[in-house]
């Protein structure tokens, strides 16, 4: 079956249900990584997964359903450093790879997310 070339990555993956699975895979990786897992020690992970699913959906070209706090407010007081951001990006890339995105597609998503680096680092 030939996939139409104008599908977004969100549509290509299968929409919201598959993005939710990707986010679950992503958090399994994140929570197993001592570099960043401590940032989630007191986090309502169900709520976090919902927010992240909306965020990743939008990053993949899907609808913008995110209604949470701004990136700056959500990361205030965490003092995230570049190595933390890079670890999160690496885990997201691995999860996207697991679900069949090409390296080019993964890079495209990570480029979009990297535009938020200044909004989350050193807060």
Backbone as a chain_set.jsonl record, in Angstrom:
{"seq": "XXXXXXXXXXXXXXXXXXXXXXXXXXXXXXXXXXXXXXXXXXXXXXXXXXXXXXXXXXXXXXXXXXXXXXXXXXXXXXXXXXXXXXXXXXXXXXXXXXXXXXXXXXXXXXXXXXXXXXXXXXX", "coords": {"N": [[0.841, -1.194, 0.0], [0.562, 2.177, -0.853], [1.648, 5.059, 0.785], [0.122, 8.195, 1.08], [1.904, 11.146, 0.155], [1.48, 13.529, 1.546], [0.75, 13.127, 4.167], [0.823, 13.863, 7.639], [3.352, 13.231, 10.142], [2.078, 12.468, 12.431], [-0.37, 11.471, 11.458], [0.63, 9.428, 9.838], [1.71, 7.693, 11.728], [-0.568, 6.818, 13.033], [-2.158, 8.393, 14.591], [-3.641, 9.672, 17.669], [-3.935, 7.324, 19.49], [-1.608, 5.78, 18.957], [0.4, 7.649, 19.41], [0.084, 7.981, 22.148], [1.009, 5.475, 22.997], [3.669, 5.68, 22.198], [4.489, 7.723, 23.907], [4.206, 6.403, 26.357], [6.22, 4.451, 26.058], [8.4, 6.181, 25.847], [8.404, 7.345, 28.471], [8.982, 5.07, 29.973], [11.625, 4.711, 29.282], [12.728, 7.166, 30.143], [12.19, 7.142, 32.922], [13.803, 5.087, 33.691], [16.284, 6.112, 33.528], [18.832, 7.398, 35.311], [19.876, 9.926, 35.027], [17.799, 11.694, 34.515], [15.464, 10.764, 35.743], [14.873, 11.511, 38.392], [13.665, 13.996, 38.23], [11.035, 13.476, 37.967], [10.086, 12.412, 40.275], [8.111, 13.359, 42.07], [5.901, 13.639, 40.494], [2.682, 13.63, 39.009], [2.181, 11.096, 37.109], [0.234, 10.191, 35.349], [-1.16, 12.477, 34.581], [1.032, 13.822, 33.538], [1.659, 12.166, 31.353], [-0.617, 12.587, 29.778], [-0.338, 15.344, 29.141], [2.13, 15.225, 27.804], [1.498, 13.552, 25.669], [-0.274, 15.159, 24.232], [1.515, 17.21, 23.613], [3.561, 15.877, 22.102], [1.978, 14.912, 20.034], [1.33, 17.308, 18.727], [3.934, 18.1, 17.979], [4.394, 16.206, 16.066], [2.881, 17.038, 14.008], [0.2, 16.888, 14.402], [-3.018, 17.813, 15.837], [-3.074, 20.777, 17.897], [-3.447, 20.303, 21.083], [-2.63, 20.961, 23.522], [-3.035, 22.211, 26.734], [-1.831, 22.942, 29.006], [0.441, 24.449, 31.439], [2.732, 27.118, 30.498], [5.838, 26.389, 28.82], [7.99, 27.503, 30.182], [6.914, 27.948, 32.781], [6.186, 25.346, 33.483], [8.639, 24.143, 33.816], [9.92, 25.57, 35.716], [12.132, 26.145, 38.411], [13.405, 23.72, 38.202], [15.94, 23.794, 37.189], [17.069, 22.755, 34.793], [19.629, 21.362, 32.815], [21.764, 21.389, 29.855], [22.533, 18.649, 29.428], [20.412, 17.255, 30.523], [18.25, 17.995, 28.899], [19.215, 16.921, 26.509], [19.238, 14.178, 27.136], [16.502, 13.651, 27.421], [15.645, 14.242, 24.807], [17.062, 12.271, 23.427], [15.838, 9.924, 24.413], [13.235, 10.31, 23.468], [13.733, 10.241, 20.719], [14.589, 7.559, 20.487], [12.235, 6.241, 21.166], [10.542, 7.068, 19.088], [11.882, 5.904, 16.958], [11.509, 3.239, 17.601], [8.873, 2.984, 16.912], [8.918, 3.1, 14.185], [9.64, 5.415, 12.732], [11.668, 7.137, 10.351], [15.193, 8.028, 10.406], [15.484, 10.587, 9.405], [12.891, 11.63, 9.734], [12.7, 11.497, 12.52], [14.743, 13.283, 13.213], [13.585, 15.627, 12.259], [11.406, 15.962, 14.029], [12.824, 16.226, 16.444], [14.217, 18.55, 15.903], [12.129, 20.42, 15.913], [11.399, 20.266, 18.599], [13.746, 21.094, 19.79], [13.639, 23.802, 19.544], [12.484, 24.67, 21.809], [14.336, 24.665, 23.751], [15.556, 26.924, 25.017], [13.402, 27.816, 26.491], [13.115, 25.99, 28.519], [15.555, 25.386, 29.778], [17.768, 26.051, 32.54], [15.914, 27.176, 34.312]], "CA": [[0.0, 0.0, 0.0], [1.341, 3.407, -0.962], [1.227, 6.099, 1.716], [0.106, 9.514, 0.452], [3.063, 11.923, 0.603], [1.13, 14.71, 2.339], [0.351, 12.771, 5.526], [1.723, 14.303, 8.708], [3.906, 12.095, 10.896], [1.004, 12.104, 13.352], [-1.3, 10.613, 10.702], [1.376, 8.254, 9.381], [1.864, 6.786, 12.867], [-1.865, 6.283, 13.424], [-2.887, 9.333, 15.435], [-3.568, 9.755, 19.132], [-3.679, 6.075, 20.215], [-0.219, 5.362, 18.786], [1.228, 8.645, 20.092], [0.008, 7.645, 23.577], [1.904, 4.336, 23.187], [5.03, 6.219, 22.076], [4.752, 8.459, 25.148], [4.425, 5.385, 27.397], [7.553, 3.909, 25.793], [9.306, 7.275, 26.193], [8.531, 7.471, 29.917], [9.694, 3.888, 30.483], [13.049, 5.005, 29.083], [13.087, 8.305, 30.99], [12.167, 6.774, 34.337], [14.896, 4.14, 33.918], [17.531, 6.864, 33.331], [19.155, 8.151, 36.523], [20.2, 11.312, 34.673], [16.597, 12.531, 34.487], [14.294, 10.186, 36.417], [14.567, 12.214, 39.643], [12.799, 15.154, 37.961], [9.65, 13.001, 37.945], [9.839, 11.721, 41.543], [6.861, 13.825, 42.695], [5.047, 14.017, 39.372], [1.501, 12.833, 38.674], [2.595, 10.599, 35.796], [-0.926, 10.081, 34.455], [-1.339, 13.834, 34.051], [2.223, 14.1, 32.725], [1.509, 11.439, 30.086], [-1.636, 13.292, 28.964], [0.279, 16.562, 28.612], [3.181, 14.864, 26.853], [0.846, 13.021, 24.471], [-0.747, 16.332, 23.48], [2.696, 17.92, 23.119], [4.197, 15.084, 21.048], [1.038, 14.92, 18.906], [1.524, 18.573, 18.014], [5.27, 18.075, 17.377], [4.324, 15.305, 14.911], [2.018, 17.631, 12.99], [-1.2, 16.677, 14.742], [-3.704, 18.987, 16.406], [-2.501, 21.35, 19.112], [-4.434, 20.108, 22.142], [-1.978, 21.218, 24.801], [-3.688, 23.293, 27.472], [-1.132, 23.078, 30.277], [1.228, 25.651, 31.698], [3.768, 27.415, 29.512], [7.05, 25.6, 29.006], [8.781, 28.161, 31.225], [6.305, 27.682, 34.087], [6.21, 23.904, 33.747], [9.996, 23.717, 34.139], [10.473, 26.508, 36.708], [12.682, 25.559, 39.624], [14.072, 22.437, 37.944], [17.328, 24.07, 36.802], [17.482, 21.786, 33.776], [20.884, 21.641, 32.127], [21.765, 20.797, 28.503], [22.594, 17.179, 29.418], [19.067, 16.76, 30.817], [17.479, 18.186, 27.668], [19.731, 15.964, 25.523], [18.793, 12.84, 27.528], [15.077, 13.57, 27.083], [15.562, 14.176, 23.342], [17.562, 10.945, 23.02], [14.805, 8.932, 24.715], [12.131, 10.513, 22.53], [14.201, 9.721, 19.432], [14.572, 6.09, 20.552], [10.832, 5.799, 21.145], [10.037, 7.281, 17.725], [12.527, 4.876, 16.147], [10.831, 1.989, 17.954], [7.573, 2.971, 16.217], [9.086, 3.039, 12.744], [10.003, 6.637, 12.019], [13.019, 7.137, 9.788], [16.087, 8.963, 11.103], [15.158, 11.926, 8.898], [11.652, 12.047, 10.403], [13.043, 11.708, 13.931], [15.493, 14.543, 13.277], [12.623, 16.707, 12.049], [10.676, 16.129, 15.289], [13.759, 16.718, 17.451], [14.49, 19.957, 15.574], [10.997, 21.208, 16.425], [11.468, 20.277, 20.059], [14.928, 21.849, 20.219], [13.308, 25.234, 19.588], [12.004, 24.946, 23.172], [15.459, 24.523, 24.679], [15.711, 28.135, 25.835], [12.24, 27.969, 27.377], [13.142, 25.031, 29.625], [16.85, 25.276, 30.451], [18.241, 26.982, 33.564], [14.775, 27.866, 34.955]], "C": [[0.875, 1.241, 0.0], [0.772, 4.468, -0.024], [1.227, 7.44, 0.999], [1.219, 10.395, 1.02], [2.721, 13.099, 1.521], [0.632, 14.381, 3.743], [1.338, 13.377, 6.524], [2.29, 13.056, 9.38], [2.864, 11.565, 11.878], [0.035, 11.139, 12.673], [-0.619, 9.308, 10.269], [1.494, 7.218, 10.504], [0.547, 6.151, 13.298], [-2.603, 7.147, 14.427], [-2.681, 9.141, 16.928], [-3.275, 8.433, 19.845], [-2.209, 5.639, 20.128], [0.715, 6.356, 19.475], [1.216, 8.363, 21.602], [0.923, 6.453, 23.89], [3.364, 4.786, 23.125], [5.411, 6.94, 23.368], [4.964, 7.476, 26.305], [5.827, 4.782, 27.273], [8.617, 4.924, 26.215], [9.493, 7.367, 27.707], [9.15, 6.237, 30.57], [11.198, 4.132, 30.397], [13.514, 6.103, 30.037], [13.184, 7.884, 32.451], [13.237, 5.736, 34.688], [16.268, 4.82, 33.835], [17.797, 7.752, 34.546], [19.5, 9.615, 36.245], [18.987, 12.218, 34.825], [15.416, 12.003, 35.3], [13.901, 10.948, 37.676], [13.681, 13.445, 39.442], [11.317, 14.768, 38.039], [9.239, 12.321, 39.248], [8.497, 12.105, 42.171], [5.84, 14.26, 41.642], [3.857, 13.073, 39.257], [1.726, 12.333, 37.243], [1.423, 10.428, 34.831], [-1.185, 11.434, 33.784], [-0.171, 14.195, 33.117], [2.119, 13.412, 31.363], [0.48, 12.117, 29.182], [-1.047, 14.548, 28.335], [1.304, 16.229, 27.531], [2.587, 14.298, 25.568], [0.329, 14.165, 23.609], [0.43, 17.068, 22.85], [3.338, 17.179, 21.944], [3.286, 15.009, 19.821], [1.239, 16.174, 18.059], [2.887, 18.596, 17.308], [5.314, 17.184, 16.132], [3.4, 15.832, 13.812], [0.545, 17.411, 13.234], [-1.806, 17.933, 15.337], [-3.012, 19.478, 17.674], [-3.564, 21.294, 20.201], [-3.846, 20.429, 23.508], [-2.62, 22.416, 25.481], [-3.01, 23.531, 28.82], [-0.393, 24.396, 30.408], [2.231, 25.892, 30.577], [4.996, 26.56, 29.805], [7.902, 26.183, 30.141], [8.232, 27.825, 32.613], [6.39, 26.21, 34.451], [7.587, 23.434, 34.207], [10.672, 24.63, 35.171], [10.962, 25.746, 37.933], [13.408, 24.243, 39.407], [15.555, 22.604, 37.627], [17.85, 23.015, 35.826], [18.723, 22.278, 33.043], [20.85, 20.989, 30.74], [21.799, 19.274, 28.499], [21.235, 16.561, 29.745], [18.194, 16.847, 29.564], [17.898, 17.128, 26.64], [19.285, 14.536, 25.844], [17.329, 12.636, 27.159], [14.906, 13.43, 25.567], [16.004, 12.808, 22.832], [16.486, 9.881, 23.246], [13.604, 9.08, 23.782], [12.515, 9.962, 21.156], [14.167, 8.206, 19.388], [13.142, 5.554, 20.494], [10.233, 5.961, 19.751], [10.622, 6.242, 16.771], [11.834, 3.531, 16.354], [9.5, 1.851, 17.193], [7.699, 3.227, 14.717], [9.373, 4.329, 12.011], [11.425, 6.51, 11.485], [13.876, 8.131, 10.573], [15.797, 10.398, 10.67], [13.897, 12.474, 9.585], [11.907, 12.347, 11.884], [13.781, 13.038, 14.09], [14.572, 15.743, 13.122], [11.855, 17.006, 13.341], [11.604, 16.738, 16.341], [14.159, 18.171, 17.172], [13.376, 20.853, 16.091], [11.085, 21.347, 17.943], [12.652, 21.102, 20.547], [14.67, 23.351, 20.247], [12.814, 25.638, 20.97], [13.13, 24.945, 24.199], [15.59, 25.739, 25.597], [14.569, 28.313, 26.82], [12.31, 27.048, 28.591], [14.459, 24.974, 30.392], [17.059, 26.394, 31.481], [17.122, 27.717, 34.281], [14.725, 27.554, 36.44]], "O": [[1.826, 1.336, 0.776], [-0.427, 4.743, -0.035], [2.222, 7.798, 0.37], [1.454, 10.394, 2.229], [3.604, 13.612, 2.209], [0.14, 15.268, 4.441], [2.544, 13.4, 6.279], [1.766, 11.956, 9.204], [2.782, 10.362, 12.123], [-0.334, 10.114, 13.246], [-1.214, 8.232, 10.328], [1.391, 6.015, 10.261], [0.545, 5.059, 13.867], [-3.565, 6.695, 15.049], [-1.705, 8.543, 17.382], [-2.43, 8.416, 20.74], [-1.638, 5.18, 21.117], [1.718, 5.951, 20.063], [2.248, 8.499, 22.258], [1.551, 6.428, 24.949], [4.194, 4.325, 23.908], [6.527, 6.784, 23.864], [5.828, 7.709, 27.151], [6.531, 4.624, 28.27], [9.607, 4.571, 26.857], [10.626, 7.458, 28.18], [9.782, 6.351, 31.62], [11.947, 3.802, 31.317], [14.567, 5.984, 30.662], [14.146, 8.227, 33.138], [13.539, 5.535, 35.865], [17.295, 4.175, 34.047], [17.087, 8.729, 34.782], [19.421, 10.449, 37.147], [19.121, 13.377, 35.217], [14.454, 12.738, 35.522], [12.716, 11.027, 38.001], [13.018, 13.888, 40.379], [10.451, 15.635, 38.161], [8.167, 11.721, 39.323], [7.82, 11.251, 42.745], [5.02, 15.145, 41.885], [4.007, 11.858, 39.392], [1.488, 13.064, 36.281], [1.608, 10.513, 33.617], [-1.399, 11.512, 32.575], [-0.365, 14.79, 32.057], [2.452, 14.008, 30.339], [0.676, 12.212, 27.971], [-1.23, 14.795, 27.143], [1.342, 16.866, 26.479], [3.12, 14.541, 24.485], [0.48, 14.139, 22.387], [0.358, 17.499, 21.699], [3.626, 17.783, 20.911], [3.771, 15.038, 18.69], [1.307, 16.105, 16.831], [2.986, 19.056, 16.17], [6.155, 17.373, 15.253], [3.165, 15.156, 12.811], [-0.279, 17.711, 12.371], [-1.18, 18.993, 15.341], [-2.437, 18.691, 18.426], [-4.469, 22.128, 20.241], [-4.486, 20.197, 24.533], [-2.738, 23.492, 24.895], [-3.547, 24.235, 29.674], [-0.569, 25.321, 29.615], [2.541, 24.987, 29.803], [5.164, 26.066, 30.92], [8.46, 25.446, 30.954], [8.988, 27.46, 33.513], [6.639, 25.868, 35.607], [7.692, 22.431, 34.912], [11.859, 24.474, 35.46], [10.302, 24.831, 38.424], [13.977, 23.699, 40.354], [16.336, 21.665, 37.78], [18.931, 22.457, 36.014], [18.841, 23.455, 32.7], [20.004, 20.133, 30.479], [21.156, 18.655, 27.65], [20.936, 15.457, 29.29], [17.493, 15.898, 29.214], [17.054, 16.517, 25.985], [18.986, 13.763, 24.933], [16.953, 11.582, 26.647], [14.121, 12.605, 25.099], [15.396, 12.252, 21.918], [16.248, 9.04, 22.38], [13.022, 8.082, 23.356], [11.711, 9.294, 20.505], [13.768, 7.62, 18.382], [12.876, 4.538, 19.852], [9.498, 5.09, 19.285], [9.928, 5.758, 15.876], [11.602, 2.784, 15.403], [9.066, 0.744, 16.875], [6.71, 3.535, 14.052], [9.354, 4.349, 10.78], [12.274, 5.858, 12.092], [13.356, 8.969, 11.31], [15.86, 11.319, 11.485], [13.851, 13.643, 9.968], [11.393, 13.324, 12.428], [13.48, 13.82, 14.992], [14.762, 16.764, 13.784], [11.675, 18.169, 13.703], [11.212, 17.664, 17.051], [14.41, 18.934, 18.105], [13.64, 21.921, 16.643], [10.867, 22.428, 18.491], [12.574, 21.74, 21.597], [15.402, 24.093, 20.901], [12.733, 26.828, 21.272], [12.899, 25.197, 25.382], [15.718, 25.593, 26.813], [14.758, 28.907, 27.882], [11.635, 27.296, 29.591], [14.474, 24.553, 31.548], [16.589, 27.519, 31.31], [17.36, 28.799, 34.819], [13.841, 28.041, 37.144]]}, "num_chains": 1, "name": "protein.A"}
